[in-house]
Amino acid sequence: MSVQALKKNPQVDAIEQAKIHLAAANRLAVLDDLHEGIDNHFTMSVPGQIDRYLILPFGLHWSEARASDMIVFNEKGETLAGQGVVELSAQCIHAPLHRLTGANVVLHTHQNWAVALNMLADNRLLPASQTAAFFHGLIAYDDNYTGLASFVNEGERLAAAMGDKKVLFMKNHGVVVVGDTVAQAYKRLYKLERVCRAQVLAMSTGKPIQVLSDDVIAAVQKPPEDDRHPTDVRDQLYFEAMMRVLDRELPGYAD
């Protein structure tokens, strides 16, 4: 089923659309080189349900993700619908993050440029470009990597570190991005990798980096009064465009 077919089918319910979008996000992460094969995790709360989360079952490569593959699990790690199991670290990190932050979508990756920045003693993202300015004030930092997540209290610790922010930088580990929709969260994740790459490249020159002033950052973050495309609309347009790319390059996610 293509994204065009999805638009024409009003019978596709919220849960089915959630599965399609989550499968699309997994495949997009492959095209955008944000993945680690079968590792890392994207999750979404099951629409209208509590302590029920959608995820690609462990063992499937992200490039082969399909809506019909998505399973439903709870914080105990039990598979409640679908075939397959949730990987332990997904259970221990994602379920508490959903529960404690209220996030609808939680994306956790070890993407290259974000990890490179998080390997540094000073891993703070600098507001030194227009795109980076949009992240100013949205990032929390966990500077205490404790090893593999094997217990739910690790997810609770990460949730406390994240608070009400939209991005969590995990020192020596990776990143977490949250959002209200898959479209919003994935676009945020993609843009984050771009600004991390730009900063690491700028730092590699050994020359001083020019950081934007607070006034300029505020101006960038404030939408124009006559904006024809509010942020949520831009997020949706972006994700629909990327699903059209998937329809050409890596079709089958909506099956």
matplotlib code that plots the C-alpha trace (Angstrom):
import matplotlib.pyplot as plt

x = [0.0, 1.5, 1.1, -1.3, -3.5, -3.5, -4.8, -7.7, -8.7, -10.7, -11.3, -7.6, -7.9, -5.5, -3.7, -3.1, -1.9, 0.4, 1.9, 2.4, 4.1, 6.3, 7.4, 8.1, 10.3, 12.3, 12.9, 13.7, 16.4, 18.1, 18.0, 19.2, 21.9, 20.6, 20.2, 22.3, 20.6, 18.4, 19.4, 18.1, 14.4, 11.5, 8.3, 4.9, 2.0, -0.9, -3.6, -6.2, -4.5, -2.3, 0.9, 0.7, 3.5, 4.2, 7.6, 9.3, 10.0, 13.7, 15.5, 14.0, 16.3, 14.9, 14.9, 12.3, 9.9, 6.3, 3.1, 1.9, 5.2, 4.6, 3.9, 2.3, 4.2, 3.8, 6.3, 6.7, 8.0, 5.1, 4.0, 0.3, -0.4, 1.6, 4.4, 7.9, 9.5, 10.6, 14.3, 15.2, 16.7, 13.7, 11.5, 13.7, 14.3, 11.2, 8.3, 9.4, 10.2, 6.6, 5.1, 7.1, 7.5, 4.1, 5.8, 3.7, 6.7, 10.2, 13.1, 16.5, 19.5, 23.2, 23.5, 27.0, 27.4, 25.3, 27.4, 30.6, 29.6, 28.5, 31.9, 33.5, 34.0, 32.1, 29.2, 26.9, 25.2, 26.1, 23.4, 25.8, 23.5, 19.9, 18.9, 20.8, 19.0, 15.7, 17.1, 18.2, 16.4, 15.0, 18.0, 18.7, 22.0, 22.7, 26.5, 26.5, 26.6, 25.9, 26.1, 23.5, 19.9, 18.8, 16.3, 13.3, 14.9, 17.5, 14.6, 13.2, 16.6, 16.8, 13.2, 14.2, 17.2, 15.1, 12.3, 10.2, 12.9, 12.4, 16.0, 18.2, 22.0, 23.4, 27.1, 29.1, 25.9, 23.5, 20.4, 16.7, 14.1, 10.5, 7.4, 3.7, 3.7, 6.0, 6.3, 7.4, 9.8, 11.5, 12.0, 13.5, 15.8, 16.9, 17.6, 19.5, 21.9, 22.5, 23.4, 25.6, 27.5, 27.8, 29.2, 31.7, 32.9, 33.2, 35.1, 37.5, 38.8, 40.3, 39.0, 36.6, 32.9, 30.6, 27.6, 24.3, 23.2, 20.2, 18.2, 18.8, 18.0, 14.7, 13.9, 14.6, 12.4, 9.5, 7.2, 6.1, 2.6, 1.5, 3.2, 1.2, 2.8, 2.8, 5.3, 2.9, 1.9, 5.6, 6.3, 3.4, 4.4, 8.0, 7.0, 4.5, 7.2, 9.6, 7.0, 6.8, 10.5, 10.1, 7.4, 10.1, 13.2, 12.2, 8.5, 6.5, 6.4, 2.6, 2.0]
y = [0.0, 3.4, 6.6, 7.7, 4.7, 5.4, 8.9, 7.5, 5.0, 6.6, 3.2, 2.9, 3.5, 5.2, 2.1, 0.9, 4.4, 4.3, 1.0, 2.3, 5.4, 3.6, 1.1, 4.0, 5.6, 2.4, 2.2, 5.9, 5.5, 3.0, 5.5, 8.2, 6.0, 6.5, 2.8, -0.2, -3.0, -4.8, -2.7, 0.5, 1.1, 3.3, 3.0, 4.6, 4.5, 2.5, 5.1, 5.2, 2.7, 2.9, 0.9, -0.4, 0.3, -0.5, -1.7, -3.7, -7.1, -7.8, -9.6, -7.9, -5.5, -2.0, -2.1, -4.8, -3.2, -3.6, -2.3, -5.9, -6.8, -4.3, -5.9, -4.5, -4.8, -3.5, -2.3, -5.9, -6.8, -9.0, -9.3, -8.6, -8.6, -9.8, -12.2, -11.7, -10.3, -6.9, -6.6, -6.1, -2.6, -1.4, -2.5, -1.0, 2.4, 3.1, 2.0, 4.2, 7.1, 6.9, 6.6, 9.3, 11.9, 11.5, 11.2, 9.5, 8.6, 7.7, 7.2, 6.0, 5.6, 5.4, 7.5, 8.4, 12.1, 12.4, 9.6, 11.3, 14.5, 12.5, 10.9, 14.3, 15.5, 18.7, 17.3, 20.4, 21.2, 24.8, 27.2, 28.1, 27.6, 28.3, 24.6, 24.3, 27.3, 25.4, 22.9, 25.5, 24.9, 21.6, 19.3, 17.6, 15.9, 12.6, 12.7, 9.4, 6.4, 3.4, 0.5, -1.6, -1.1, -4.3, -2.9, -0.5, 1.8, 2.8, 4.1, 5.9, 7.5, 8.6, 10.0, 12.0, 13.4, 14.2, 16.0, 18.1, 18.4, 16.9, 15.5, 13.6, 13.5, 10.3, 10.6, 7.7, 6.2, 7.9, 10.1, 9.9, 12.1, 12.3, 13.7, 13.9, 12.2, 9.9, 12.7, 15.2, 12.9, 11.5, 15.0, 16.1, 13.0, 13.6, 17.3, 16.6, 14.3, 17.1, 19.7, 17.2, 16.5, 20.2, 20.9, 18.0, 19.1, 22.7, 21.6, 19.6, 22.8, 23.8, 27.4, 29.3, 28.6, 31.6, 31.0, 32.9, 35.6, 35.0, 37.6, 35.9, 32.5, 33.9, 35.4, 32.1, 30.1, 32.6, 31.7, 34.6, 35.9, 35.2, 31.7, 29.6, 26.4, 26.0, 23.5, 20.6, 21.1, 21.2, 18.0, 16.2, 17.5, 16.4, 12.9, 12.4, 13.5, 11.0, 8.2, 8.9, 8.5, 5.1, 4.2, 4.6, 3.4, 0.9, 0.0, -2.4, -0.6, -0.3, -4.0]
z = [0.0, -1.0, 0.9, -1.9, -1.3, 2.4, 1.8, -0.3, 2.3, 5.2, 6.7, 7.9, 11.6, 14.0, 15.1, 11.5, 10.5, 13.5, 12.4, 8.9, 10.0, 12.5, 9.8, 7.4, 10.1, 10.5, 6.7, 6.5, 9.1, 6.8, 3.9, 6.1, 7.8, 11.3, 12.1, 13.4, 11.6, 14.1, 17.1, 18.5, 18.7, 17.6, 19.7, 19.7, 22.2, 20.9, 20.1, 22.8, 25.1, 28.3, 28.8, 25.3, 22.8, 19.2, 18.1, 15.4, 16.9, 17.7, 14.9, 11.9, 10.0, 9.8, 6.0, 6.0, 8.5, 7.6, 9.4, 9.8, 11.6, 14.4, 17.8, 20.9, 24.2, 27.8, 30.4, 31.6, 28.2, 27.3, 23.7, 23.7, 20.0, 16.9, 16.5, 18.0, 21.1, 22.4, 23.1, 26.7, 26.4, 24.5, 27.3, 29.9, 28.2, 26.1, 28.3, 31.3, 28.9, 27.5, 31.0, 32.7, 30.0, 28.4, 25.0, 22.3, 20.1, 21.4, 19.0, 20.3, 18.0, 18.0, 14.8, 13.7, 14.1, 17.2, 18.8, 17.7, 19.5, 22.6, 22.7, 23.6, 27.1, 26.1, 24.0, 24.1, 20.8, 19.9, 18.4, 15.6, 12.6, 11.7, 12.1, 15.4, 16.7, 16.6, 19.1, 21.5, 24.8, 23.7, 24.7, 28.0, 28.8, 30.5, 31.4, 33.3, 31.0, 33.2, 30.7, 29.0, 30.1, 31.8, 34.3, 34.1, 36.6, 33.9, 31.7, 34.8, 35.3, 31.7, 31.9, 34.9, 33.1, 30.1, 31.9, 29.6, 26.9, 23.4, 22.9, 25.3, 24.6, 26.2, 26.8, 25.3, 24.0, 21.6, 21.6, 22.4, 20.5, 21.4, 19.7, 19.5, 16.1, 14.1, 11.6, 14.2, 16.0, 12.9, 11.4, 14.7, 14.7, 11.1, 11.6, 14.8, 12.9, 10.4, 13.0, 14.9, 11.7, 10.9, 14.4, 14.3, 10.9, 12.1, 15.2, 13.0, 11.4, 14.7, 14.2, 16.6, 16.1, 15.9, 18.1, 17.4, 19.8, 22.1, 20.1, 16.8, 18.3, 19.6, 16.2, 14.4, 16.9, 16.6, 13.6, 11.4, 12.1, 8.5, 8.4, 5.9, 7.1, 10.9, 12.3, 12.6, 8.9, 7.9, 9.9, 8.1, 4.7, 5.3, 6.4, 3.5, 1.1, 2.6, 2.4, -1.3, -1.5, 0.3, -2.3, -4.9, -3.1, -0.5, -0.9, 1.2, 4.6, 4.6, 3.9]

ax = plt.figure().add_subplot(projection="3d")
ax.plot(x, y, z, "-o")
ax.set_aspect("equal")
plt.show()
